[in-house]
């Protein structure tokens, strides 16, 4: 047998694909360990629905990675098939050639990553090169396709991915990031164009690009991974598994339709959730964590949810993707019974997790720019009839005539709170920035939201005790997909009687939360000390 093939297909230590750095936010390379976890999940699902059959012993199965970067998925699939088909195809060279030409397919996301993927899979950047372990290809690309495509511009945006023409209409040399898999109205026709014939893929697996920076230096990056998932479903594979940011569970820019379709899709059968992305992508922080899922075309039912924390795997729970009365995925299995207890006390039943609107704390929370001033606004020195403004970096004053929104709240008691929480995803977590009481005659810039108004100072201070409680912030967490804490994240939080102060002890008694349940709250939510300055 060919010595090159022998070297490629045996285990390597260290694995070179554990040593490469990410090229950008778009190109987060998949660690081999994660790729193999996902492939194990795929193989288990295949066996469960095929009377225990070994996926890797079937020479007719076709695999596609539609967003290949390092080639790790294709490499590991090839390695598994090489072992699994050994009895049926004893000749190693013939076996490897069959796998690489008939079973394993990929689409590079950039020219560089396509070359890297071919090197990982074929041992040569040219599939038909002298050192390639595939011997039947007539093209350089083989089954790992890449060509530089252009966006389709209309009114300054790409009609397929929404990219900014200003940012990505880049001439004839630089990468356009016009990904072939999503820049088409007919994905089945596109697959035939790329690979020839009627290409029906049995298994699709990958780690798609997560976002496109749209002229905002990362601040206005639009998600794009959802488009890869949607296109993959249109190909109707038997099994689909992708690793994507977990923000889609409860929010995220431009993800409402995607979230709704995913949460109503009973073919989504497994979610492996990593709230801290560092657990699988060391050194890479993806706000809200990441997850990988298994979609099974021919099997419907509840989803099996497993949460992973610092290498520990919590007990998997099978449950509905979408609980009655919600429009988000309740991420933490341990939190669901706590939420149900809160809802039952407030509305008399937990069959629906929807609070009546007049009981939702979010009705007390302002929208962004609560008084019309953006984050960069700077007031001036005190003057007659001026209003105190809490702004980025401290306080100053502003004329009443400049206040364009919520003028009726200026002279009332309220609570100010930052619209951003801590930047960390490590738990226990404060979840929210530290709130403080806003006196009559005060407003804020966009640096804060206001909560209220309240009848008097005592009510405002009592609301402050409630906001600082760990239970309050756990309920916020269940609707909070990222660092941002806008009105919507307070949906699951009930309004209390603010003529009295609130402690976690009082809240635990009101809602009947057990010691075991409270242990989970303490694991997730850091106590908040209102007497100290700055974030906890």
N, C-alpha and C positions, 0 to 999 in steps of 0.2 A: 504494500500500500504506500501511498505518497507520504513521505515524512512530514511534509508541511501540514497535511490534514491531521496527522496524528498529533502534532503539537497543538494545533488549534482546538481540537475537540477534547483534550484532557484538561483537568483543572489547573488553573494558574494561580500562583501565590507569590507576590501580591497580584490581584486582578487590576490591570491597568485602568479599567473603567471605574475603579474606586478612587483614582488619583487625579482625575481631570476636574478643572474648575468650571463653574458655570460661565457661559459667555455673556449672558444678559438676563434680565427678568424674563425674557421670552424663552430662553434656552436653559431651563433648569434640568440638568442631567439626572436621569433616574439611577439611583444606586442599585447595583446588581441584587442586593439582598431584597429590596422592595420589589424589583421586577420578578424575582422568584416567588415571593409571597403571593403576588397577583396571579402568576401562572399556576401555583398550587391551588388557589381558589378556583380558577377556571377548570383545572383538571378534576377537582372534587365535584364540581357541578356537573361536568360531563359524565363522570362515572355514576352519579346519583340518578341521572335521567337516561342512562344507557346500560342498565343492568350491570354496573360495575366495570364497564369497558375502560380500557386504558387509552386515553386520548392520544398519547405519544406513540401508540402502536398502530395507528391508522394512517396508511400512506395516501389516503384520499382527502384528508382534511387540509383546508387552505387557511393560512393565517395572514393577517394584515396589521401592520403598524402604520397608520396613516399620518404620523407626525414623528418619524424617527429622527433621533438626534445622534446619540452615541452608537445606536444599533444594539443596545443591550437586550431588548426584548427579543429581537430576531436571533441574536446569538444564542440566548438561553433556550429559545424554542428549538433551534437547530440542534443544540446539544442534547436536549431531551428526546427529540425524534431520532437522533442518531443511535441512542441507546435503545429506545422503544421498538425500532424497526429492525434491530439486529437479527432476530430469528427469521423474519420474513425476507430480508434482503441481506444475506451474509457478507457480500462483497462491500467493503467500506467505501471504496471510491464510488461505486455505483449508487450506494445508499446516500451518500452525501450529495452527490450530483442531483439525484432525484429530489431530495429535500429542498435544495437551494433553487432548483429550476421549476419545481411543480407545486411546492407547498408554502414557501416563505416569501412574503412580499412586503415592501415598505415604500413610503413616500418621504423623502427628505424635506426638512423645512427650510434649509438654506443649502447653498452649494457646499460650504464647509462641512456641515453636519452630514450631508449625503456621502461625502468622501470618507468621513470618519466611520459612518455606519458600514460602508462597503469594506473598509479595512477590518472592522470588527467581525463581519460575517464571512467575507470571501477571502480574508487575509491579503487583500489587494485593493487599492483604490479603484482599479479597473476590474470589473467582473470577468472580462475575457483576457485578463493579463496573464503573463507567464507564471506568476506565483499564486494565481487564484485557485482555490480548492474546488471551484465549480468549473466543469470542463465543457459545458455545452452552450454557454452564452456566446452570442455573436456581437453583443454591444458592450460598451464600457459600463453602462449602468446596471446591466443585469435586471434583477427584479427590485432594485432599490432606485426608484425613479426620482429625478429632480430636473426641472428646467425652470429658468427664471421667468416668472409670469408678471404681468402688469395688472394693476388694479383697474376697475371700471369706475371712472369718476363721473359723478353727477352732483352739481351744486357743491363742489369742494369735498365730497365724501365718497368713499367706495361703496357701491350699492350692495356688495356682498358682505364686507366685514366692518364697514363704518370708519375705516381709516381716514385720516386727514390728508387731503391732497398736498397741502403745504408741507406736511411732515414726511410723507413717503413717496411723493412723485420725485424720484431721486436720480433720474438720468439712466444711462445705459450700463453703469458699472456697479454701483452699490446695491445691496440686497433691498428688494422692495417689500419683503414679508407679505407677499400676495400668495398665501398658501393654497396650493392646488386643490386640496381636499374640500375647502369651503368656498372657493371662488368658482362656483358652478351652480346652475339651476337644476341640473340633473346629475346626481352623483353616480348613478348606475352607468350612464353614458360616459361620464368622465373615467370611471374605472376601465371600461372597455377601450377608451382612447389610450390610457396609460399602459395597460397590460395586455390588451387584445382579447377578443372573444367575449363570451358571457361570463364575467368574473363574479361568481358567488363565493363569498368568503364565509367560512364557518365560524371563525373566531377573529374578533378585532380587539386589539389591546394596545395601549399606548399612554403617553404622558404629553398631552397637547400643550401648545403655547398658552399661557394664562391670560395675557393682556397685550394691548397695543397702546403705547404711549402716544397720546393725541395732542401734541404741542404743549404738554403740561409738565414736562420734566418729571413724569410719574404721578403728578398730583391729580390729573384727570384721566388716568389710564382706564380704558374701556375693556371689560372682560371679553375674551374671545374663545375660551375653552368650551363654553356652552355650544358654540356653533359646530365644533368638532363632534361633540356628543350627538347633537341632532342629526348631523350628516351620517354618522355611523349607524344610527338607528334606521335611517332610510335604506341602508344596504341590507337590512334584515338578516344580520348574522345570527347564528344560533346562540352565541355567547358574546357579550361585549363587556370589557373591563377597562376603565381608565382611571388614572389618578389626577384629581383636580382640586382646586381650592374649595374649602368647605363653606365659603361665604354664601353659597347658593341656598343653604339650609334655611336661612331666615332673611336674607337681604342681598345687597350688592347692586351696584350701578348696572342698569339694563338687564337685570336677571329675573324680573317678575314673571314673565311668560315662561321662561325656562324652568323656574322653580315650580310653577303651577303644573306644568306638564310632567315634570319628574315626580312630584309628590302624588300625582294621580295615576302614575304608571305602575300597575301591579306586577310588571315584569322585572322591576328593580328589586332584587331578592336579597342582596347582601350589601351592607355598608361597613367598611372598616375605617374608623374615624380616629384621627390624630390631632387633637386640639393644639398641640405644639408641633409645628412643622419641623423643628429641629430634631424630633424623634426619628424622622426618616430622611430629611434633607439636612444633614449637619451643617451648621453655619449659615443656613438660609431661613430667614423669618418671613413667612407668608401669613399675613394678618388673618386671624380666624382659623388657622390651621389648614390641614389638607385631609382628604379622604380618598379612598378608592372604592369603587362599587362593582358589583356584578349584575348585569342585565341579562335575563334568560328569556329568550323569545318565546319558548314553548311552555313555560311554567309561570303561573301567576300565584300570588299569595302575599302574605305579610313579609316584611323585610327583617332580616337578622342583623341587628346592630351590635357592634363591638367597639368599645372605646379603649384606646391605648394611651397610657400615660407613663412616660419615662421608662419604657420597656415593659411595663406591666400591662397585661391584658385583662380588662374587666370581663365578667361573665356575660356572654352574648345573650341578647333578649330578642325574641321574635315579637313584632308588634306592627300595627299599621304605620305606614309612612306618614299619613295625615290624620291626626286626631280630630275628632268632630269639633267644629267651632274654631279651628285654627287655619291659618294659611301659611304656616311655617312648620319646619321639621323640629320636633323637640329632641335636641341633640343628645342629652344625657339620660340614659335609662333610669338612673337613680333619682333624677329630678322629677320624673313624671308623676309618681305617687304624691310628692310634695305639692306640685301644682294642682293636682286633682283635689287634694284636701282643702287648699285655699279656695278654689272655685266652689267646692261643695258648701263651705261655710257661708260664702258670699251670696250664692244664688240658690242653694238648697239641693243641687244635683251636680254630679260630675260627668254626666253623659255628654255634655258639650263643654269645651274649655273656653267658651267665649263669655267674657264679662259683659254685662249691659254697659252701654257707652257711658252712662252717668256714674258708673262705678269705676271706670278706668282712670288710673292716675295720669295717663297721657293727656287727658283733657285739661289738666292743670299746667301742662308744659308748653312753652311757646315754640314757635317755629324758629328757624335760623334768622339772623339779623333781627332780633325781636323789636328793636326800636329804630331800625333802618340804617344802622351804622355797620360797616364791614370791619373785618379784623384789623385792618391797617389804620383805622380812624384814630386820630389823636386830638383830644380836646384842648382846652386852653386854661389859663388861670381863672380863679374864681372871680365872679362879677355879680352885680345885683341881679336877682331872680334866676341865676344860673342853676343848672341841675348837675349833681354829681354823676359822673359816668365812670363805671368800672370798665377798663380797657386793657388791652394787651400791655403788660408791664406795669400796671398800677392804676391810678385814678387821675382824673382831671375834671374839667367842667365843660358843659355845653349849654347853649341857649335853648330854652323851651321851643322856640320857633323852628329849630332845626330837627326836632323829633317828629318823624313822619309816621310812626307806627305805635300802636298801643299807648297813646297819650293818656288814656284813662287809668293806666297802671302806675304812672309816674309817682303819684302821691299816696300809694298804698304799700303795705308790707308784702314782701315777696322773698323768694329764695333764688339766688343765682347759682348756676352750676355749669361747669365747662361742657361743651358738646363733644369733647374727646376724652376718652379714658386713657389709662396707661398704655404705653406702646408695647408692653411685654405680653406674651401669651403664656407665661409660666404661672402655675397655680400653687398656692392660693393667690388670688388676684383682687385688686380693689374694684375692678369693673368700671367704676365711675370716678371722675375727678371730684375733688373735695368741694361740697356746697357751702354757701354762707348766706346769712340773712342780708337782704337788701332793704334798707330803711326807706320810708317815704321821702320823695325828692331825689330818688336815684334811678338811673337807667344803666344799660350796658351796651357795649359794642358786640359784634358777632362772637367775640371771645367767650361769651357766656349765653346761655339760655336763661329765661326766668321761669320759675314755678310759682303758681298762685293766680291772682292775688289772695291775700289772707286778711281776715277782719282786723287782726291786731298783732302785736309783736309776739305774744304768747303762742298764738296759733302757728306763726311762721317758725318759731323755735321748735315747736312740737313736730312740725313737718320735717324739720331738719333732723330730729332724732330718728324719725321713721326712715328717711333716705339713707342715713348712715348705718342702719341695721343690716346685718348680713342676709336676712331673708329677703328684704327689699331688693338688694343687689343680685341675689340669685335669680329672682324673678325677672329682673332686667336682662341678665345673662342669657336667658332662654330665648330672647328675641333680639339679641345683639350679635350680629355676624362679624363685626370688626371693631376697630378702635372708636368708630363714630357712635355717638349716643344721642340720636335725634328723638323727636316725639314718639316715633313708632316703637322704640325699644321698651317703652313703659306700658305696653298693651296688656301684659299679664299681671300688672301690679294693681291691686285694688286700692281705692281711696279709703282712708281711715277717718276716724273722728279726731280732729286736730285740737279739740278742747283739752286733750290729754297728751302726755308724752308717751313715746313708744320705745320699748326695749325688745331685744330678741327673746328674752325670757317671756315677756307678755305676749308676743306674737306666736311663740311656740305653743303656749297654753291655749291661745284663741283657736289655732288651727289644728291642734292635736298632733304635732310633729314629734315623732319618736326619737329616742337617743340615737338609734342607728341612722335614721334619716338626717338628724342634725350633724352627725359625724361627717356625712357627705358635704353638707353646707360648709362646715369649717374647713374641709379639705379644699373646697373651691374658692371660698370668699374670705379675703383678709379683713380683719376688724379695721374700722375706720375711727381714728382719734380726731375728733372735731376741735380739740383744744390746741393741737399743734398746727403749724403753718405748713403749707405745701401739700403735695400728694403723699399718701401713705405708701 
